[in-house]
Amino acid sequence: MTEGQAPKIVIEAKTGDVRLTQKGLIGELDDAIKNREARFAIAVTESVVSDAIGCYREIEKDKVICAYGDNGLPLEVAYRVARACILLNMHRESKKEIDTGRICGIIDKISNDLNAVQGIKAKLTGIANASGKITDDIETLEANIRESLIEMQHLVRNARTG
């Protein structure tokens, strides 16, 4: 970073059908930090890259890979964590007192909670899919019952006229 400049956070947005891997994204973030003289880098993707990364993953204390998700919360968390990390490092450099252990603990909790939210959303999707299948099964059974009722009526009607 050039002396006198405000610390920078670089954000790499990845969209579309680009094949993304954790290793590839880390390399791009390392290059972005170097090329843009940044202190922190965030890669944001449209959806989760892998189960190992989840919707949010901190890497090497100066990078985050996150999925934008349906409400942008992982990106908001990534930005706020990046900013907090930069401020922590600036405080360390100036030798000011700050409870870094507690802040790191909060960051870990946020990361875990964010990934738990992603897991719950996946379960909700599964429930919604199962609910749709159950509704289809019920509708099929109701149609079968109606067909059986019609068949029974025909048999009774034919027995009375025959």
VOVO-890497 format. One record per atom (N, C-alpha, C): atom name; residue number from 1; chain; x, y, z. Coordinates in nm, 3 decimals. Example, Ala and Ser with C-alpha at 12.3 -4.5 7.8 and 13.67 -1.06 7.14 Angstrom:
2
PT  site  pos  unit       px       py       pz
PT     N    1     A    1.319   -0.569    0.780
PT    CA    1     A    1.230   -0.450    0.780
PT     C    1     A    1.320   -0.330    0.780
PT     N    2     A    1.285   -0.225    0.708
PT    CA    2     A    1.367   -0.106    0.714
PT     C    2     A    1.290    0.003    0.787
END
This chain:
162
PT  site  pos  unit       px       py       pz
PT     N    1     A    0.084   -0.117    0.000
PT    CA    1     A    0.000    0.000    0.000
PT     C    1     A    0.089    0.124    0.000
PT     N    2     A    0.053    0.223   -0.078
PT    CA    2     A    0.128    0.346   -0.087
PT     C    2     A    0.104    0.430    0.038
PT     N    3     A    0.210    0.491    0.090
PT    CA    3     A    0.201    0.572    0.212
PT     C    3     A    0.101    0.686    0.195
PT     N    4     A    0.019    0.707    0.297
PT    CA    4     A   -0.077    0.817    0.294
PT     C    4     A   -0.211    0.783    0.231
PT     N    5     A   -0.221    0.671    0.164
PT    CA    5     A   -0.348    0.631    0.103
PT     C    5     A   -0.432    0.552    0.202
PT     N    6     A   -0.563    0.567    0.188
PT    CA    6     A   -0.654    0.488    0.271
PT     C    6     A   -0.642    0.342    0.232
PT     N    7     A   -0.656    0.252    0.328
PT    CA    7     A   -0.649    0.109    0.295
PT     C    7     A   -0.764    0.070    0.202
PT     N    8     A   -0.735   -0.019    0.111
PT    CA    8     A   -0.834   -0.059    0.011
PT     C    8     A   -0.883   -0.202    0.033
PT     N    9     A   -1.009   -0.221   -0.004
PT    CA    9     A   -1.069   -0.354   -0.011
PT     C    9     A   -1.104   -0.375   -0.157
PT     N   10     A   -1.055   -0.482   -0.216
PT    CA   10     A   -1.087   -0.512   -0.355
PT     C   10     A   -1.195   -0.620   -0.359
PT     N   11     A   -1.292   -0.602   -0.449
PT    CA   11     A   -1.400   -0.700   -0.462
PT     C   11     A   -1.398   -0.753   -0.605
PT     N   12     A   -1.390   -0.884   -0.616
PT    CA   12     A   -1.395   -0.953   -0.745
PT     C   12     A   -1.532   -1.019   -0.757
PT     N   13     A   -1.614   -0.975   -0.850
PT    CA   13     A   -1.747   -1.033   -0.870
PT     C   13     A   -1.741   -1.134   -0.983
PT     N   14     A   -1.792   -1.253   -0.957
PT    CA   14     A   -1.792   -1.361   -1.055
PT     C   14     A   -1.936   -1.401   -1.085
PT     N   15     A   -1.974   -1.394   -1.212
PT    CA   15     A   -2.110   -1.428   -1.252
PT     C   15     A   -2.107   -1.528   -1.367
PT     N   16     A   -2.224   -1.583   -1.395
PT    CA   16     A   -2.238   -1.670   -1.511
PT     C   16     A   -2.187   -1.810   -1.488
PT     N   17     A   -2.151   -1.873   -1.598
PT    CA   17     A   -2.113   -2.014   -1.597
PT     C   17     A   -1.962   -2.036   -1.584
PT     N   18     A   -1.891   -1.938   -1.531
PT    CA   18     A   -1.747   -1.951   -1.514
PT     C   18     A   -1.720   -2.063   -1.414
PT     N   19     A   -1.628   -2.153   -1.446
PT    CA   19     A   -1.591   -2.264   -1.356
PT     C   19     A   -1.505   -2.207   -1.245
PT     N   20     A   -1.555   -2.211   -1.123
PT    CA   20     A   -1.486   -2.151   -1.010
PT     C   20     A   -1.436   -2.259   -0.914
PT     N   21     A   -1.313   -2.242   -0.870
PT    CA   21     A   -1.258   -2.330   -0.767
PT     C   21     A   -1.200   -2.243   -0.656
PT     N   22     A   -1.187   -2.299   -0.539
PT    CA   22     A   -1.130   -2.223   -0.428
PT     C   22     A   -0.988   -2.181   -0.462
PT     N   23     A   -0.909   -2.272   -0.515
PT    CA   23     A   -0.769   -2.242   -0.548
PT     C   23     A   -0.760   -2.130   -0.652
PT     N   24     A   -0.845   -2.138   -0.755
PT    CA   24     A   -0.845   -2.035   -0.859
PT     C   24     A   -0.886   -1.900   -0.805
PT     N   25     A   -0.987   -1.898   -0.720
PT    CA   25     A   -1.034   -1.773   -0.661
PT     C   25     A   -0.928   -1.712   -0.569
PT     N   26     A   -0.860   -1.796   -0.493
PT    CA   26     A   -0.754   -1.745   -0.404
PT     C   26     A   -0.643   -1.681   -0.488
PT     N   27     A   -0.606   -1.745   -0.598
PT    CA   27     A   -0.505   -1.688   -0.687
PT     C   27     A   -0.548   -1.553   -0.742
PT     N   28     A   -0.674   -1.543   -0.784
PT    CA   28     A   -0.725   -1.416   -0.836
PT     C   28     A   -0.727   -1.309   -0.728
PT     N   29     A   -0.762   -1.348   -0.606
PT    CA   29     A   -0.765   -1.250   -0.496
PT     C   29     A   -0.624   -1.205   -0.459
PT     N   30     A   -0.527   -1.298   -0.459
PT    CA   30     A   -0.388   -1.260   -0.434
PT     C   30     A   -0.340   -1.159   -0.538
PT     N   31     A   -0.371   -1.186   -0.665
PT    CA   31     A   -0.332   -1.094   -0.773
PT     C   31     A   -0.401   -0.959   -0.757
PT     N   32     A   -0.529   -0.961   -0.720
PT    CA   32     A   -0.604   -0.836   -0.703
PT     C   32     A   -0.546   -0.752   -0.591
PT     N   33     A   -0.508   -0.817   -0.481
PT    CA   33     A   -0.448   -0.744   -0.369
PT     C   33     A   -0.318   -0.678   -0.414
PT     N   34     A   -0.237   -0.753   -0.485
PT    CA   34     A   -0.109   -0.702   -0.531
PT     C   34     A   -0.127   -0.590   -0.634
PT     N   35     A   -0.209   -0.615   -0.736
PT    CA   35     A   -0.226   -0.519   -0.845
PT     C   35     A   -0.295   -0.389   -0.802
PT     N   36     A   -0.382   -0.398   -0.704
PT    CA   36     A   -0.458   -0.279   -0.662
PT     C   36     A   -0.411   -0.224   -0.529
PT     N   37     A   -0.300   -0.277   -0.480
PT    CA   37     A   -0.242   -0.233   -0.355
PT     C   37     A   -0.347   -0.229   -0.243
PT     N   38     A   -0.422   -0.340   -0.233
PT    CA   38     A   -0.529   -0.350   -0.134
PT     C   38     A   -0.480   -0.428   -0.013
PT     N   39     A   -0.552   -0.414    0.096
PT    CA   39     A   -0.520   -0.489    0.217
PT     C   39     A   -0.610   -0.610    0.236
PT     N   40     A   -0.721   -0.613    0.162
PT    CA   40     A   -0.817   -0.722    0.179
PT     C   40     A   -0.887   -0.744    0.046
PT     N   41     A   -0.926   -0.869    0.018
PT    CA   41     A   -0.994   -0.900   -0.107
PT     C   41     A   -1.115   -0.989   -0.080
PT     N   42     A   -1.220   -0.962   -0.154
PT    CA   42     A   -1.344   -1.039   -0.144
PT     C   42     A   -1.380   -1.090   -0.283
PT     N   43     A   -1.406   -1.220   -0.293
PT    CA   43     A   -1.462   -1.277   -0.416
PT     C   43     A   -1.609   -1.304   -0.387
PT     N   44     A   -1.696   -1.249   -0.469
PT    CA   44     A   -1.839   -1.272   -0.451
PT     C   44     A   -1.893   -1.342   -0.575
PT     N   45     A   -1.964   -1.452   -0.553
PT    CA   45     A   -2.020   -1.531   -0.663
PT     C   45     A   -2.173   -1.528   -0.654
PT     N   46     A   -2.237   -1.564   -0.763
PT    CA   46     A   -2.383   -1.566   -0.765
PT     C   46     A   -2.440   -1.672   -0.671
PT     N   47     A   -2.373   -1.787   -0.668
PT    CA   47     A   -2.420   -1.897   -0.585
PT     C   47     A   -2.299   -1.964   -0.519
PT     N   48     A   -2.327   -2.057   -0.430
PT    CA   48     A   -2.221   -2.126   -0.356
PT     C   48     A   -2.129   -2.200   -0.453
PT     N   49     A   -1.999   -2.181   -0.438
PT    CA   49     A   -1.900   -2.244   -0.525
PT     C   49     A   -1.888   -2.393   -0.494
PT     N   50     A   -1.883   -2.426   -0.366
PT    CA   50     A   -1.872   -2.566   -0.324
PT     C   50     A   -1.921   -2.578   -0.180
PT     N   51     A   -1.949   -2.701   -0.141
PT    CA   51     A   -1.990   -2.726   -0.002
PT     C   51     A   -1.878   -2.690    0.095
PT     N   52     A   -1.753   -2.709    0.053
PT    CA   52     A   -1.640   -2.678    0.140
PT     C   52     A   -1.631   -2.529    0.170
PT     N   53     A   -1.664   -2.447    0.073
PT    CA   53     A   -1.660   -2.302    0.092
PT     C   53     A   -1.790   -2.253    0.157
PT     N   54     A   -1.901   -2.312    0.118
PT    CA   54     A   -2.029   -2.267    0.170
PT     C   54     A   -2.063   -2.130    0.115
PT     N   55     A   -2.148   -2.057    0.187
PT    CA   55     A   -2.186   -1.923    0.139
PT     C   55     A   -2.087   -1.817    0.187
PT     N   56     A   -1.993   -1.856    0.274
PT    CA   56     A   -1.898   -1.761    0.330
PT     C   56     A   -1.777   -1.835    0.384
PT     N   57     A   -1.657   -1.795    0.340
PT    CA   57     A   -1.536   -1.860    0.391
PT     C   57     A   -1.424   -1.756    0.397
PT     N   58     A   -1.366   -1.739    0.516
PT    CA   58     A   -1.249   -1.654    0.533
PT     C   58     A   -1.125   -1.737    0.500
PT     N   59     A   -1.029   -1.673    0.433
PT    CA   59     A   -0.908   -1.743    0.392
PT     C   59     A   -0.787   -1.653    0.417
PT     N   60     A   -0.687   -1.709    0.483
PT    CA   60     A   -0.557   -1.644    0.503
PT     C   60     A   -0.566   -1.505    0.567
PT     N   61     A   -0.669   -1.477    0.643
PT    CA   61     A   -0.686   -1.354    0.721
PT     C   61     A   -0.695   -1.227    0.637
PT     N   62     A   -0.689   -1.237    0.504
PT    CA   62     A   -0.703   -1.116    0.423
PT     C   62     A   -0.790   -1.139    0.299
PT     N   63     A   -0.866   -1.250    0.300
PT    CA   63     A   -0.952   -1.282    0.186
PT     C   63     A   -1.080   -1.349    0.234
PT     N   64     A   -1.188   -1.324    0.160
PT    CA   64     A   -1.315   -1.391    0.184
PT     C   64     A   -1.372   -1.432    0.049
PT     N   65     A   -1.427   -1.553    0.044
PT    CA   65     A   -1.506   -1.597   -0.072
PT     C   65     A   -1.648   -1.611   -0.021
PT     N   66     A   -1.741   -1.545   -0.090
PT    CA   66     A   -1.880   -1.553   -0.045
PT     C   66     A   -1.974   -1.561   -0.166
PT     N   67     A   -2.093   -1.611   -0.139
PT    CA   67     A   -2.199   -1.615   -0.240
PT     C   67     A   -2.293   -1.500   -0.211
PT     N   68     A   -2.341   -1.432   -0.315
PT    CA   68     A   -2.430   -1.318   -0.293
PT     C   68     A   -2.558   -1.363   -0.225
PT     N   69     A   -2.611   -1.478   -0.268
PT    CA   69     A   -2.732   -1.530   -0.206
PT     C   69     A   -2.855   -1.452   -0.248
PT     N   70     A   -2.964   -1.477   -0.182
PT    CA   70     A   -3.089   -1.414   -0.221
PT     C   70     A   -3.109   -1.276   -0.159
PT     N   71     A   -3.027   -1.239   -0.061
PT    CA   71     A   -3.045   -1.109    0.002
PT     C   71     A   -2.916   -1.031    0.022
PT     N   72     A   -2.804   -1.082   -0.026
PT    CA   72     A   -2.677   -1.011   -0.017
PT     C   72     A   -2.611   -1.013    0.119
PT     N   73     A   -2.669   -1.084    0.216
PT    CA   73     A   -2.612   -1.086    0.351
PT     C   73     A   -2.467   -1.135    0.355
PT     N   74     A   -2.432   -1.243    0.284
PT    CA   74     A   -2.292   -1.287    0.288
PT     C   74     A   -2.194   -1.179    0.240
PT     N   75     A   -2.231   -1.102    0.138
PT    CA   75     A   -2.144   -0.995    0.090
PT     C   75     A   -2.135   -0.883    0.194
PT     N   76     A   -2.247   -0.850    0.256
PT    CA   76     A   -2.245   -0.748    0.362
PT     C   76     A   -2.154   -0.791    0.475
PT     N   77     A   -2.163   -0.917    0.516
PT    CA   77     A   -2.076   -0.970    0.622
PT     C   77     A   -1.930   -0.963    0.576
PT     N   78     A   -1.903   -1.004    0.453
PT    CA   78     A   -1.765   -1.003    0.402
PT     C   78     A   -1.706   -0.862    0.407
PT     N   79     A   -1.784   -0.765    0.363
PT    CA   79     A   -1.734   -0.627    0.363
PT     C   79     A   -1.708   -0.577    0.505
PT     N   80     A   -1.802   -0.603    0.595
PT    CA   80     A   -1.786   -0.555    0.733
PT     C   80     A   -1.670   -0.625    0.803
PT     N   81     A   -1.652   -0.754    0.776
PT    CA   81     A   -1.539   -0.828    0.833
PT     C   81     A   -1.407   -0.773    0.776
PT     N   82     A   -1.404   -0.749    0.645
PT    CA   82     A   -1.284   -0.694    0.582
PT     C   82     A   -1.247   -0.561    0.647
PT     N   83     A   -1.345   -0.476    0.663
PT    CA   83     A   -1.322   -0.345    0.724
PT     C   83     A   -1.271   -0.360    0.867
PT     N   84     A   -1.333   -0.451    0.943
PT    CA   84     A   -1.290   -0.474    1.081
PT     C   84     A   -1.147   -0.526    1.085
PT     N   85     A   -1.112   -0.618    0.994
PT    CA   85     A   -0.976   -0.672    0.991
PT     C   85     A   -0.873   -0.564    0.960
PT     N   86     A   -0.906   -0.478    0.865
PT    CA   86     A   -0.815   -0.368    0.830
PT     C   86     A   -0.797   -0.275    0.950
PT     N   87     A   -0.907   -0.240    1.016
PT    CA   87     A   -0.897   -0.152    1.132
PT     C   87     A   -0.819   -0.218    1.246
PT     N   88     A   -0.840   -0.348    1.266
PT    CA   88     A   -0.763   -0.420    1.368
PT     C   88     A   -0.613   -0.413    1.338
PT     N   89     A   -0.578   -0.437    1.212
PT    CA   89     A   -0.436   -0.432    1.174
PT     C   89     A   -0.379   -0.292    1.192
PT     N   90     A   -0.458   -0.190    1.162
PT    CA   90     A   -0.411   -0.052    1.181
PT     C   90     A   -0.390   -0.024    1.329
PT     N   91     A   -0.480   -0.077    1.416
PT    CA   91     A   -0.464   -0.059    1.559
PT     C   91     A   -0.341   -0.132    1.610
PT     N   92     A   -0.314   -0.251    1.556
PT    CA   92     A   -0.194   -0.327    1.597
PT     C   92     A   -0.068   -0.248    1.561
PT     N   93     A   -0.070   -0.189    1.441
PT    CA   93     A    0.046   -0.112    1.396
PT     C   93     A    0.068    0.011    1.484
PT     N   94     A   -0.041    0.070    1.534
PT    CA   94     A   -0.028    0.190    1.616
PT     C   94     A   -0.013    0.155    1.765
PT     N   95     A   -0.015    0.026    1.797
PT    CA   95     A    0.001   -0.023    1.933
PT     C   95     A   -0.112    0.020    2.027
PT     N   96     A   -0.230    0.048    1.974
PT    CA   96     A   -0.344    0.083    2.058
PT     C   96     A   -0.406   -0.045    2.113
PT     N   97     A   -0.467   -0.035    2.233
PT    CA   97     A   -0.531   -0.149    2.296
PT     C   97     A   -0.666   -0.179    2.231
PT     N   98     A   -0.686   -0.304    2.196
PT    CA   98     A   -0.814   -0.349    2.142
PT     C   98     A   -0.826   -0.498    2.169
PT     N   99     A   -0.943   -0.543    2.200
PT    CA   99     A   -0.966   -0.684    2.234
PT     C   99     A   -0.980   -0.765    2.104
PT     N  100     A   -0.867   -0.798    2.044
PT    CA  100     A   -0.868   -0.869    1.915
PT     C  100     A   -0.924   -1.010    1.928
PT     N  101     A   -0.901   -1.074    2.042
PT    CA  101     A   -0.954   -1.210    2.063
PT     C  101     A   -1.105   -1.211    2.058
PT     N  102     A   -1.164   -1.113    2.124
PT    CA  102     A   -1.311   -1.106    2.125
PT     C  102     A   -1.365   -1.074    1.986
PT     N  103     A   -1.300   -0.983    1.915
PT    CA  103     A   -1.344   -0.948    1.780
PT     C  103     A   -1.332   -1.069    1.688
PT     N  104     A   -1.222   -1.141    1.697
PT    CA  104     A   -1.205   -1.263    1.615
PT     C  104     A   -1.311   -1.366    1.650
PT     N  105     A   -1.346   -1.377    1.779
PT    CA  105     A   -1.452   -1.468    1.820
PT     C  105     A   -1.586   -1.430    1.761
PT     N  106     A   -1.614   -1.300    1.758
PT    CA  106     A   -1.740   -1.252    1.697
PT     C  106     A   -1.742   -1.282    1.548
PT     N  107     A   -1.630   -1.260    1.482
PT    CA  107     A   -1.621   -1.289    1.338
PT     C  107     A   -1.644   -1.438    1.313
PT     N  108     A   -1.585   -1.524    1.395
PT    CA  108     A   -1.606   -1.669    1.381
PT     C  108     A   -1.754   -1.705    1.400
PT     N  109     A   -1.817   -1.645    1.501
PT    CA  109     A   -1.959   -1.671    1.527
PT     C  109     A   -2.044   -1.627    1.408
PT     N  110     A   -2.016   -1.510    1.353
PT    CA  110     A   -2.091   -1.460    1.237
PT     C  110     A   -2.075   -1.556    1.120
PT     N  111     A   -1.952   -1.601    1.097
PT    CA  111     A   -1.924   -1.694    0.987
PT     C  111     A   -2.003   -1.824    1.004
PT     N  112     A   -2.000   -1.879    1.125
PT    CA  112     A   -2.074   -2.003    1.153
PT     C  112     A   -2.225   -1.983    1.137
PT     N  113     A   -2.276   -1.871    1.190
PT    CA  113     A   -2.419   -1.843    1.179
PT     C  113     A   -2.461   -1.826    1.033
PT     N  114     A   -2.377   -1.759    0.955
PT    CA  114     A   -2.409   -1.738    0.814
PT     C  114     A   -2.416   -1.871    0.739
PT     N  115     A   -2.323   -1.960    0.766
PT    CA  115     A   -2.326   -2.091    0.702
PT     C  115     A   -2.443   -2.174    0.753
PT     N  116     A   -2.482   -2.156    0.879
PT    CA  116     A   -2.600   -2.226    0.931
PT     C  116     A   -2.727   -2.177    0.860
PT     N  117     A   -2.735   -2.047    0.835
PT    CA  117     A   -2.850   -1.993    0.760
PT     C  117     A   -2.858   -2.059    0.623
PT     N  118     A   -2.744   -2.073    0.557
PT    CA  118     A   -2.741   -2.136    0.425
PT     C  118     A   -2.791   -2.279    0.433
PT     N  119     A   -2.749   -2.352    0.539
PT    CA  119     A   -2.794   -2.490    0.557
PT     C  119     A   -2.944   -2.499    0.580
PT     N  120     A   -2.996   -2.407    0.659
PT    CA  120     A   -3.140   -2.405    0.686
PT     C  120     A   -3.218   -2.374    0.559
PT     N  121     A   -3.167   -2.280    0.479
PT    CA  121     A   -3.234   -2.249    0.352
PT     C  121     A   -3.235   -2.369    0.260
PT     N  122     A   -3.128   -2.446    0.260
PT    CA  122     A   -3.125   -2.568    0.178
PT     C  122     A   -3.229   -2.667    0.227
PT     N  123     A   -3.244   -2.679    0.359
PT    CA  123     A   -3.347   -2.768    0.415
PT     C  123     A   -3.486   -2.720    0.377
PT     N  124     A   -3.508   -2.588    0.379
PT    CA  124     A   -3.638   -2.533    0.341
PT     C  124     A   -3.670   -2.565    0.195
PT     N  125     A   -3.569   -2.559    0.110
PT    CA  125     A   -3.588   -2.594   -0.030
PT     C  125     A   -3.630   -2.740   -0.041
PT     N  126     A   -3.564   -2.827    0.037
PT    CA  126     A   -3.600   -2.968    0.039
PT     C  126     A   -3.742   -2.990    0.087
PT     N  127     A   -3.780   -2.916    0.191
PT    CA  127     A   -3.917   -2.926    0.242
PT     C  127     A   -4.017   -2.880    0.137
PT     N  128     A   -3.987   -2.770    0.071
PT    CA  128     A   -4.077   -2.719   -0.033
PT     C  128     A   -4.092   -2.820   -0.146
PT     N  129     A   -3.981   -2.882   -0.185
PT    CA  129     A   -3.987   -2.983   -0.291
PT     C  129     A   -4.070   -3.103   -0.246
PT     N  130     A   -4.048   -3.148   -0.123
PT    CA  130     A   -4.124   -3.261   -0.070
PT     C  130     A   -4.272   -3.225   -0.059
PT     N  131     A   -4.300   -3.104   -0.016
PT    CA  131     A   -4.438   -3.059   -0.005
PT     C  131     A   -4.508   -3.061   -0.141
PT     N  132     A   -4.437   -3.018   -0.244
PT    CA  132     A   -4.493   -3.021   -0.379
PT     C  132     A   -4.523   -3.163   -0.424
PT     N  133     A   -4.433   -3.255   -0.392
PT    CA  133     A   -4.454   -3.396   -0.428
PT     C  133     A   -4.571   -3.455   -0.351
PT     N  134     A   -4.581   -3.420   -0.223
PT    CA  134     A   -4.693   -3.469   -0.142
PT     C  134     A   -4.825   -3.416   -0.198
PT     N  135     A   -4.829   -3.290   -0.234
PT    CA  135     A   -4.950   -3.230   -0.293
PT     C  135     A   -4.987   -3.303   -0.421
PT     N  136     A   -4.888   -3.333   -0.504
PT    CA  136     A   -4.914   -3.408   -0.628
PT     C  136     A   -4.971   -3.546   -0.596
PT     N  137     A   -4.913   -3.614   -0.496
PT    CA  137     A   -4.962   -3.747   -0.457
PT     C  137     A   -5.107   -3.740   -0.408
PT     N  138     A   -5.137   -3.638   -0.328
PT    CA  138     A   -5.275   -3.622   -0.278
PT     C  138     A   -5.371   -3.599   -0.394
PT     N  139     A   -5.332   -3.513   -0.486
PT    CA  139     A   -5.419   -3.484   -0.601
PT     C  139     A   -5.440   -3.609   -0.686
PT     N  140     A   -5.338   -3.690   -0.702
PT    CA  140     A   -5.350   -3.816   -0.776
PT     C  140     A   -5.444   -3.911   -0.704
PT     N  141     A   -5.430   -3.924   -0.573
PT    CA  141     A   -5.518   -4.012   -0.495
PT     C  141     A   -5.663   -3.962   -0.501
PT     N  142     A   -5.683   -3.831   -0.492
PT    CA  142     A   -5.819   -3.777   -0.501
PT     C  142     A   -5.881   -3.807   -0.637
PT     N  143     A   -5.801   -3.794   -0.744
PT    CA  143     A   -5.851   -3.826   -0.878
PT     C  143     A   -5.885   -3.974   -0.888
PT     N  144     A   -5.800   -4.060   -0.830
PT    CA  144     A   -5.828   -4.204   -0.830
PT     C  144     A   -5.957   -4.236   -0.755
PT     N  145     A   -5.979   -4.170   -0.642
PT    CA  145     A   -6.102   -4.191   -0.564
PT     C  145     A   -6.223   -4.151   -0.647
PT     N  146     A   -6.215   -4.035   -0.714
PT    CA  146     A   -6.327   -3.989   -0.796
PT     C  146     A   -6.354   -4.087   -0.911
PT     N  147     A   -6.249   -4.137   -0.973
PT    CA  147     A   -6.267   -4.236   -1.081
PT     C  147     A   -6.332   -4.363   -1.027
PT     N  148     A   -6.289   -4.405   -0.908
PT    CA  148     A   -6.349   -4.524   -0.847
PT     C  148     A   -6.496   -4.500   -0.814
PT     N  149     A   -6.529   -4.381   -0.766
PT    CA  149     A   -6.669   -4.348   -0.737
PT     C  149     A   -6.755   -4.353   -0.864
PT     N  150     A   -6.700   -4.298   -0.972
PT    CA  150     A   -6.772   -4.299   -1.100
PT     C  150     A   -6.792   -4.443   -1.147
PT     N  151     A   -6.687   -4.524   -1.136
PT    CA  151     A   -6.697   -4.665   -1.177
PT     C  151     A   -6.802   -4.737   -1.092
PT     N  152     A   -6.802   -4.711   -0.960
PT    CA  152     A   -6.899   -4.772   -0.871
PT     C  152     A   -7.040   -4.729   -0.908
PT     N  153     A   -7.060   -4.602   -0.939
PT    CA  153     A   -7.192   -4.553   -0.979
PT     C  153     A   -7.240   -4.623   -1.105
PT     N  154     A   -7.152   -4.640   -1.202
PT    CA  154     A   -7.188   -4.708   -1.326
PT     C  154     A   -7.230   -4.852   -1.299
PT     N  155     A   -7.155   -4.920   -1.211
PT    CA  155     A   -7.188   -5.059   -1.179
PT     C  155     A   -7.324   -5.068   -1.110
PT     N  156     A   -7.351   -4.977   -1.016
PT    CA  156     A   -7.479   -4.976   -0.946
PT     C  156     A   -7.592   -4.942   -1.043
PT     N  157     A   -7.572   -4.845   -1.128
PT    CA  157     A   -7.673   -4.804   -1.226
PT     C  157     A   -7.703   -4.919   -1.324
PT     N  158     A   -7.598   -4.987   -1.369
PT    CA  158     A   -7.616   -5.100   -1.461
PT     C  158     A   -7.686   -5.217   -1.392
PT     N  159     A   -7.660   -5.237   -1.263
PT    CA  159     A   -7.727   -5.347   -1.190
PT     C  159     A   -7.876   -5.317   -1.174
PT     N  160     A   -7.914   -5.191   -1.156
PT    CA  160     A   -8.054   -5.154   -1.140
PT     C  160     A   -8.130   -5.163   -1.272
PT     N  161     A   -8.063   -5.136   -1.382
PT    CA  161     A   -8.132   -5.139   -1.513
PT     C  161     A   -8.122   -5.273   -1.581
PT     N  162     A   -8.042   -5.356   -1.530
PT    CA  162     A   -8.018   -5.482   -1.597
PT     C  162     A   -8.087   -5.596   -1.543
END
